[in-house]
Amino acid sequence: MERQGGLRNLVRQELVTRQLTEQLDGLTGLRVLDVGCGQGTQALRLARAGHVVTGLDPDPVTLGAAQAALAAEPPEVRQRVRLLGGDGHQCGRWFGPRSFDVVLCHGVLMYLPDPDPMLASLARMLAPGGLLSLLVRNADALAMRPGLTGDWRTALHAFDSSRYTNRLGLPARADRLTDLATTLSEVSVPLRDWYGVRVFTDNAPEDAAPVDGRQLAQLLDAEERAGREDPYRQVAALLHVVGVK
């Protein structure tokens, strides 16, 4: 199993992989666009599963890490992946409407003051029946992290705001599921399913090392189940939201 920068990120990547596998239901050969692909974790996993993946990221350092990871893959995986520098607003530069069967946008909307233009752009990229996968910060649970660490001032502020400062010290924004569902309906990619991600491990230290073996398997199974069941998924740090055109 890949090590992706500590326990919190490992949980995120593993849960999203399991959830995407369920949503794609064993299909192969799909055209995938990964907007904000980062170091390429999901892009490479989808390519290994037989999909043709285009990864897009505006950060040259992050994109370089993805390119290095791709270079270590077997030739049959490498030939199914293309990595480009840019962001989701620029999709029209390279791709026509209905160019992809799956579009991923994970950990991107939280840095945009208004997600709607990006969502409209991504919706145009989807072929009929295509799947849009979003990973966002959960505004309905924004007080959980500071509250559980005893930061009462920040917790109180979080009840009435969708704005926060993330662990990198950057200003960011959270989304509410009801608002996303409305926007997805407006861009003709209605909500099909949603999951919680990191119900139990969101407050793990940034440098917490992943556990191994049976303990890790149990941790991931517990997180996966919590991410599917109310009321647990409602207080997850992140929401994985899936719409279908």
C-alpha positions in Angstrom: 0.0 0.0 0.0 1.4 3.4 -1.0 2.4 5.8 1.8 0.9 9.2 1.0 2.3 11.7 3.5 0.9 10.4 6.8 -2.2 8.8 8.3 -4.7 11.5 7.4 -3.8 11.5 3.7 -3.6 7.8 3.6 -7.1 7.5 5.0 -8.4 10.1 2.5 -6.8 8.3 -0.5 -7.8 4.8 0.5 -11.5 5.8 1.2 -11.8 7.7 -2.0 -10.4 4.8 -3.9 -12.9 2.4 -2.4 -15.8 4.7 -3.1 -14.7 5.4 -6.7 -14.4 1.6 -7.3 -17.9 1.2 -6.1 -19.2 4.0 -8.3 -17.4 2.8 -11.4 -18.7 -0.7 -10.7 -15.9 -2.7 -12.5 -16.0 -0.6 -15.7 -12.7 -0.2 -17.6 -11.4 1.9 -20.5 -13.1 5.1 -19.3 -11.8 8.5 -20.2 -10.9 10.3 -16.9 -10.0 13.9 -16.2 -8.4 14.5 -12.8 -8.5 18.2 -12.1 -6.1 19.2 -9.3 -4.4 15.7 -9.6 -1.7 16.6 -7.1 0.9 13.9 -6.8 -1.2 11.6 -9.0 -2.5 9.1 -6.5 -6.0 8.6 -7.9 -4.9 9.2 -11.5 -2.3 6.4 -11.3 -4.7 4.0 -9.5 -7.4 4.6 -12.2 -4.8 4.0 -14.9 -3.7 0.8 -13.3 -7.4 -0.3 -13.4 -7.4 0.2 -17.2 -8.8 3.7 -17.6 -7.2 6.5 -19.8 -6.4 9.4 -17.5 -5.6 13.1 -18.0 -4.2 14.8 -14.9 -4.3 18.6 -14.6 -2.6 20.6 -11.9 -1.4 24.2 -11.8 1.5 23.7 -9.4 4.7 22.7 -11.2 6.2 21.2 -8.0 3.2 19.0 -7.4 3.0 18.1 -11.1 6.6 17.2 -11.0 6.0 14.7 -8.2 3.1 13.2 -10.3 5.5 12.9 -13.3 8.1 11.2 -11.1 5.5 8.7 -9.8 4.3 8.0 -13.3 7.8 7.4 -14.5 8.1 4.5 -12.1 5.0 2.8 -13.5 5.1 -0.1 -16.1 4.8 1.0 -19.7 1.2 -0.1 -20.1 0.2 2.3 -17.2 2.4 5.2 -18.5 0.8 5.1 -21.9 -2.7 5.6 -20.4 -1.7 8.8 -18.5 -1.2 12.3 -19.7 -0.2 15.1 -17.2 -0.8 18.8 -18.0 -0.1 22.1 -16.2 -3.3 24.1 -15.7 -6.5 24.3 -13.7 -10.1 23.4 -14.3 -11.1 26.8 -15.5 -8.8 26.2 -18.6 -10.5 22.9 -19.6 -11.8 24.5 -22.8 -8.3 25.2 -24.0 -7.6 21.5 -24.5 -10.9 19.6 -24.4 -14.2 19.8 -26.2 -17.6 19.3 -24.5 -18.4 15.7 -23.5 -14.8 14.6 -23.8 -14.7 12.5 -20.6 -16.6 9.8 -18.9 -15.4 10.6 -15.4 -14.2 14.0 -14.0 -12.5 14.1 -10.6 -12.1 17.4 -8.7 -10.7 16.5 -5.3 -9.5 19.1 -2.8 -9.8 22.0 -5.2 -13.2 23.8 -4.6 -12.1 24.7 -1.1 -9.6 27.2 -2.6 -12.2 28.9 -4.8 -14.3 31.8 -3.6 -17.2 30.6 -5.7 -17.3 27.0 -6.9 -20.1 27.4 -9.3 -18.1 28.5 -12.4 -15.7 25.6 -12.0 -18.6 23.1 -11.6 -20.2 24.4 -14.7 -16.9 24.1 -16.6 -16.4 20.5 -15.4 -20.0 19.6 -16.2 -19.5 20.6 -19.8 -16.6 18.1 -20.0 -18.8 15.1 -19.1 -20.3 12.8 -21.7 -23.9 11.8 -21.2 -24.0 9.3 -18.3 -20.6 10.6 -17.1 -19.7 10.8 -13.4 -18.4 13.8 -11.5 -16.5 13.1 -8.3 -16.0 16.0 -5.8 -14.0 16.0 -2.6 -14.8 19.1 -0.5 -14.5 20.3 3.1 -17.7 19.7 5.0 -19.2 23.1 6.1 -21.8 21.4 8.3 -19.0 20.0 10.4 -16.6 22.9 10.4 -16.7 23.3 14.2 -15.7 19.7 14.8 -11.9 19.9 14.4 -11.4 23.0 16.6 -14.0 21.9 19.1 -12.3 18.5 19.6 -9.0 20.2 20.2 -10.4 22.8 22.6 -10.1 25.8 20.3 -13.5 27.2 21.4 -13.1 30.6 19.8 -12.6 29.0 16.4 -15.3 26.4 17.0 -17.9 29.1 17.8 -16.9 31.1 14.7 -17.2 27.9 12.5 -20.9 27.5 13.3 -21.7 30.7 11.4 -19.1 30.7 8.6 -17.9 28.5 5.7 -14.5 30.2 5.8 -11.6 28.7 7.7 -7.8 28.5 7.8 -6.4 25.1 6.9 -3.5 23.2 8.3 -1.2 24.8 5.8 -2.2 28.2 7.1 -4.1 29.0 3.9 -7.5 30.6 3.8 -10.1 28.2 2.5 -13.8 27.6 2.2 -16.1 24.7 3.0 -19.2 23.5 1.1 -22.6 22.4 2.4 -24.1 19.2 0.8 -27.4 20.9 0.2 -25.8 23.8 -1.7 -23.7 21.4 -3.8 -26.8 19.3 -4.6 -28.6 22.4 -5.8 -25.6 23.5 -8.0 -25.2 20.0 -9.4 -28.8 19.9 -10.4 -28.5 23.3 -12.1 -25.6 22.1 -14.2 -27.4 18.8 -15.2 -25.2 16.5 -13.1 -27.6 15.6 -10.3 -26.4 14.2 -7.0 -26.3 10.4 -7.1 -24.5 9.5 -3.8 -22.3 11.0 -1.1 -19.8 9.8 1.5 -18.1 11.1 4.5 -14.3 11.0 4.6 -12.2 11.1 7.8 -14.8 10.8 10.6 -12.4 9.4 13.2 -8.9 10.4 12.0 -9.2 14.1 11.0 -7.5 15.3 14.2 -4.5 13.0 13.8 -1.2 14.9 14.0 0.0 16.1 10.6 3.1 13.9 11.0 1.3 10.8 12.3 2.7 7.8 10.6 0.3 5.3 9.1 -0.3 2.2 11.2 0.4 -1.2 9.6 -1.2 -4.6 9.2 -4.4 -5.6 10.9 -4.8 -2.3 12.8 -4.7 -0.3 9.6 -7.2 -2.6 7.9 -9.6 -2.2 10.9 -9.1 1.5 10.9 -9.9 1.8 7.2 -12.9 -0.5 7.6 -14.2 1.6 10.5 -13.7 4.8 8.5 -15.4 3.4 5.4 -18.4 2.3 7.4 -18.7 5.6 9.2 -18.5 7.4 5.8 -21.5 5.5 4.6 -23.8 5.8 7.6 -25.7 8.6 9.3 -25.2 10.3 11.6 -21.4 9.6 11.3 -20.9 10.7 7.7 -22.6 14.0 8.5 -19.7 15.1 10.8 -16.9 13.9 8.5 -14.2 16.5 7.8 -14.6 15.9 4.1 -17.5 15.0 1.8 -17.1 12.9 -1.3 -20.0 13.9 -3.6 -20.9 12.0 -6.7 -23.1 13.3 -9.5 -24.1 11.7 -12.8 -24.9 13.6 -16.0 
